[in-house]
Amino acid sequence: MAIYDRPAGKPPQRVAIAGNSYVHCDETPDAETWVWLLQERLGPGCRVHNLGVTAYSTDQAFLRLEEFAAAAPLDVAVLTLTTTDIYRNLNMCRAFIMNDFEVPLFKPRFVPNGSELTLKPPPPSTLDTLCDRLSDPASVRYLRAYDNFFPTAGRQALQILRRFHLPVKDVWRRNFPQGMDVTLRICRHFIDWCRERGIEPVLLLLPVYWGAFPAGREFDIVSRQSWPSGTTIIDARQVFSADRLQLPRAALAHRFNHFTREVSTWLADYIADHLRPSFCTSAAGA
């Protein structure tokens, strides 16, 4: 029985999908986004909630799911991973990771504490005091301790050396192992959180093959992990066949790299096929 043929009177199953701008689907009209198209494919027996927020990281996406589930019943939770999340998970001040091209917006982050994760809140601020935080000694010490992209003298020197084309690792590659470790820990924390609440956990690997952070070996690392039994892993790299990636870039991505309707259609078809078993499992346990 398809999930959209639920008995009369049964409430629709609720799925929440959290992530960054590739979930929010920046640059794309609502009706052309993969989340909207996914809702159409799953039908009226399911209600899909788009919790994507531009510039979010995995930690923020999980916290958004946590907030949503506290206010409404939830059957399936989808935590989406893109390559840029690995680095954003080590960051607390957006301006540091973007080389000061943005307003210094702050975010929380999870810090490993033995086998556990400790959530570090952002420095307290309001819209009126955002810039003042970087002049506050206590805030600066806090960010230096917990933001891997804090612009120390050593990191600035490395950036200068790289401009002279000297063979030094950039800050991104040097942070990859730690970022990968934190990302995997957040994913396990998310799965445990779902299990404790009777929610079906889904990890969605959402690749991007253009822009500053094209998908690479990080998805292999995630997919090869020994995840708890019953965890659904949707590896959307399968959507992007060699033939499809040979299409003109304009057919695949908008100016700022977000998915076009054509790509959204591929993703919606693929994700719907892989989500249906999760809905069936959730309905059986209800």
C-alpha positions as CSV (number, residue, x, y, z in Angstrom):
1,M,0.0,0.0,0.0
2,A,1.4,3.4,-1.0
3,I,1.9,5.8,1.9
4,Y,-0.5,8.2,0.4
5,D,-3.4,5.6,0.6
6,R,-3.7,5.9,4.4
7,P,-7.1,5.0,5.8
8,A,-9.7,7.8,6.1
9,G,-9.4,9.9,9.3
10,K,-5.7,9.0,9.8
11,P,-3.6,12.2,10.2
12,P,-0.8,12.6,7.6
13,Q,2.6,11.4,8.5
14,R,4.9,14.3,9.1
15,V,8.4,14.6,7.8
16,A,10.8,17.5,8.6
17,I,13.8,18.1,6.4
18,A,16.5,20.3,8.0
19,G,19.7,21.7,6.4
20,N,21.2,24.8,4.7
21,S,20.3,26.7,1.6
22,Y,20.3,23.5,-0.6
23,V,17.3,22.4,1.5
24,H,15.7,25.9,1.7
25,C,16.4,25.9,-2.1
26,D,17.7,29.5,-2.5
27,E,17.3,31.1,-6.0
28,T,14.4,28.7,-6.9
29,P,10.6,29.4,-6.9
30,D,8.8,27.4,-4.2
31,A,7.0,25.2,-6.7
32,E,10.3,24.2,-8.4
33,T,12.2,23.2,-5.2
34,W,13.0,19.6,-4.6
35,V,11.2,19.7,-1.2
36,W,8.0,20.9,-2.8
37,L,8.2,18.3,-5.6
38,L,8.9,15.7,-2.9
39,Q,5.6,16.6,-1.2
40,E,3.8,16.1,-4.5
41,R,5.4,12.7,-5.0
42,L,4.6,11.5,-1.5
43,G,1.0,12.6,-1.7
44,P,-1.6,13.7,0.8
45,G,-0.8,10.9,3.3
46,C,2.4,12.8,4.1
47,R,3.1,16.4,5.1
48,V,6.7,17.6,4.3
49,H,8.1,20.5,6.3
50,N,11.0,22.4,4.9
51,L,13.3,23.5,7.8
52,G,16.2,24.6,5.6
53,V,17.8,27.9,6.5
54,T,20.4,29.7,4.4
55,A,24.0,29.4,5.7
56,Y,23.0,26.8,8.4
57,S,25.4,24.1,9.4
58,T,24.7,20.5,10.6
59,D,24.6,21.6,14.3
60,Q,22.1,24.4,13.6
61,A,20.0,22.0,11.4
62,F,19.8,19.5,14.2
63,L,18.8,22.2,16.7
64,R,16.1,23.4,14.3
65,L,14.7,19.9,14.2
66,E,14.8,19.7,18.0
67,E,12.9,23.0,18.2
68,F,10.3,21.9,15.6
69,A,9.7,18.5,17.2
70,A,9.1,20.2,20.6
71,A,6.2,22.1,19.1
72,A,4.6,19.5,16.7
73,P,4.4,15.7,16.4
74,L,7.0,14.3,14.0
75,D,7.3,10.8,12.3
76,V,10.4,11.1,10.2
77,A,13.3,13.6,10.7
78,V,15.8,14.1,7.8
79,L,19.2,15.7,8.6
80,T,20.9,16.8,5.4
81,L,24.6,17.0,4.9
82,T,26.5,19.0,2.3
83,T,30.3,19.4,2.0
84,T,30.4,23.0,3.4
85,D,28.7,21.8,6.6
86,I,31.9,20.0,7.7
87,Y,33.7,23.4,8.1
88,R,30.7,25.4,9.3
89,N,30.4,22.9,12.2
90,L,33.7,24.2,13.5
91,N,32.7,27.8,13.1
92,M,30.9,30.3,15.4
93,C,31.4,33.6,13.6
94,R,30.3,33.7,10.0
95,A,32.6,36.6,9.1
96,F,35.7,34.4,10.0
97,I,34.8,31.7,7.6
98,M,33.9,34.1,4.9
99,N,37.1,36.3,5.3
100,D,35.2,39.2,6.8
101,F,33.0,39.7,3.8
102,E,29.8,39.4,5.9
103,V,28.3,40.9,9.0
104,P,29.7,39.0,12.1
105,L,26.7,36.8,12.7
106,F,27.2,34.3,15.5
107,K,26.1,30.7,15.8
108,P,26.3,27.9,18.4
109,R,28.5,24.8,17.8
110,F,29.0,21.4,19.3
111,V,32.4,20.7,20.9
112,P,33.6,17.1,21.6
113,N,33.9,16.3,25.3
114,G,35.2,12.8,25.6
115,S,32.5,10.6,24.0
116,E,29.9,13.3,24.4
117,L,29.1,16.6,22.7
118,T,28.8,19.9,24.5
119,L,26.8,22.7,23.0
120,K,28.6,26.0,23.1
121,P,26.2,28.9,22.7
122,P,27.2,32.0,20.7
123,P,28.3,35.1,22.4
124,P,25.3,37.0,23.7
125,S,24.3,39.8,21.3
126,T,21.5,41.7,19.7
127,L,21.2,43.2,16.2
128,D,22.5,46.5,17.7
129,T,25.5,44.9,19.4
130,L,26.7,42.4,16.8
131,C,29.8,44.3,15.7
132,D,30.6,45.3,19.3
133,R,31.1,41.7,20.2
134,L,34.4,41.6,18.3
135,S,35.6,44.5,20.4
136,D,34.7,42.8,23.6
137,P,37.8,41.0,25.2
138,A,35.7,38.2,26.8
139,S,33.9,37.5,23.5
140,V,37.2,37.5,21.6
141,R,38.7,35.0,24.0
142,Y,35.6,32.8,23.8
143,L,35.7,32.8,20.0
144,R,39.4,32.1,19.9
145,A,38.9,29.0,22.0
146,Y,36.0,27.5,20.1
147,D,36.1,28.8,16.5
148,N,38.6,27.0,14.3
149,F,38.5,29.9,11.8
150,F,39.4,32.6,14.3
151,P,41.9,34.8,12.5
152,T,45.0,34.2,14.7
153,A,48.3,35.7,13.6
154,G,49.5,32.2,12.5
155,R,46.4,31.6,10.3
156,Q,46.8,35.0,8.7
157,A,50.4,34.3,8.0
158,L,49.5,31.1,6.2
159,Q,47.0,32.9,4.1
160,I,49.7,35.4,3.1
161,L,52.1,32.5,2.2
162,R,49.4,30.9,0.1
163,R,49.0,34.1,-1.9
164,F,52.7,33.7,-2.9
165,H,51.7,30.2,-4.1
166,L,53.8,28.4,-1.5
167,P,52.8,24.8,-0.8
168,V,51.1,25.2,2.5
169,K,47.7,23.6,3.4
170,D,44.9,26.0,3.5
171,V,42.7,26.4,6.6
172,W,40.0,24.2,5.0
173,R,42.1,21.1,4.4
174,R,43.8,21.4,7.8
175,N,40.4,21.4,9.5
176,F,38.9,18.5,7.5
177,P,39.7,15.7,9.9
178,Q,38.3,17.6,12.9
179,G,35.3,18.8,11.0
180,M,34.6,15.3,9.8
181,D,34.8,14.0,13.4
182,V,32.4,16.6,14.7
183,T,30.0,16.1,11.8
184,L,29.8,12.3,12.4
185,R,29.3,12.9,16.1
186,I,26.4,15.3,15.4
187,C,24.9,12.7,13.1
188,R,25.1,10.0,15.8
189,H,23.6,12.4,18.4
190,F,20.8,13.1,16.0
191,I,20.1,9.4,15.5
192,D,20.0,8.8,19.3
193,W,17.7,11.8,19.8
194,C,15.3,10.4,17.2
195,R,15.3,6.9,18.7
196,E,14.5,8.3,22.2
197,R,11.4,10.0,20.7
198,G,10.1,7.3,18.4
199,I,11.1,9.3,15.3
200,E,12.6,7.6,12.2
201,P,16.0,9.2,11.5
202,V,17.2,9.8,8.0
203,L,20.6,11.1,6.9
204,L,20.5,12.7,3.5
205,L,23.8,13.1,1.7
206,L,23.2,16.0,-0.7
207,P,26.1,16.6,-3.1
208,V,27.0,19.8,-4.9
209,Y,29.4,19.5,-7.8
210,W,30.0,23.2,-8.4
211,G,31.1,26.2,-6.4
212,A,33.8,26.4,-3.7
213,F,33.0,23.1,-2.0
214,P,32.3,20.3,-4.6
215,A,31.4,17.0,-3.1
216,G,34.3,14.6,-2.4
217,R,35.5,11.8,-0.2
218,E,33.5,13.1,2.9
219,F,30.4,11.3,1.6
220,D,32.3,8.1,1.3
221,I,33.4,8.4,4.9
222,V,29.8,9.0,6.0
223,S,28.3,6.2,4.0
224,R,30.9,3.6,5.2
225,Q,30.2,4.3,8.9
226,S,28.5,1.6,11.0
227,W,25.3,3.4,11.7
228,P,22.7,2.0,14.2
229,S,20.4,-0.6,12.8
230,G,17.4,0.9,11.1
231,T,19.0,4.2,10.2
232,T,18.1,5.3,6.6
233,I,21.0,6.7,4.6
234,I,20.0,8.4,1.4
235,D,23.1,9.0,-0.8
236,A,21.9,11.4,-3.5
237,R,25.2,11.2,-5.3
238,Q,23.4,8.4,-7.3
239,V,21.2,11.1,-8.8
240,F,24.2,12.8,-10.6
241,S,25.2,10.3,-13.3
242,A,28.2,11.1,-15.5
243,D,25.8,12.0,-18.4
244,R,23.9,14.4,-16.2
245,L,27.0,16.1,-15.0
246,Q,28.0,16.8,-18.6
247,L,24.9,19.0,-19.1
248,P,25.5,22.7,-19.4
249,R,26.0,24.2,-15.9
250,A,23.0,26.5,-16.4
251,A,20.8,23.4,-16.6
252,L,22.1,22.2,-13.2
253,A,22.7,25.2,-11.0
254,H,21.6,28.8,-10.6
255,R,24.1,31.7,-10.4
256,F,25.0,31.0,-6.7
257,N,25.1,27.2,-7.2
258,H,21.6,26.2,-6.0
259,F,19.6,23.5,-7.8
260,T,17.5,24.2,-10.8
261,R,14.1,22.7,-11.4
262,E,15.6,19.9,-13.5
263,V,17.9,18.8,-10.7
264,S,15.1,19.3,-8.1
265,T,13.0,16.9,-10.1
266,W,15.8,14.2,-10.1
267,L,16.2,14.7,-6.4
268,A,12.5,14.5,-5.5
269,D,12.1,11.3,-7.5
270,Y,15.1,9.6,-5.9
271,I,14.4,10.8,-2.3
272,A,10.8,9.8,-2.5
273,D,11.7,6.3,-3.5
274,H,14.0,6.0,-0.5
275,L,11.8,7.7,2.0
276,R,8.8,5.4,1.5
277,P,10.2,2.5,3.5
278,S,10.9,4.9,6.4
279,F,7.2,6.0,6.3
280,C,6.1,2.4,6.3
281,T,8.3,1.6,9.3
282,S,7.1,4.7,11.2
283,A,3.4,3.8,10.5
284,A,3.9,0.2,11.7
285,G,5.4,1.4,14.9
286,A,2.6,4.0,15.6
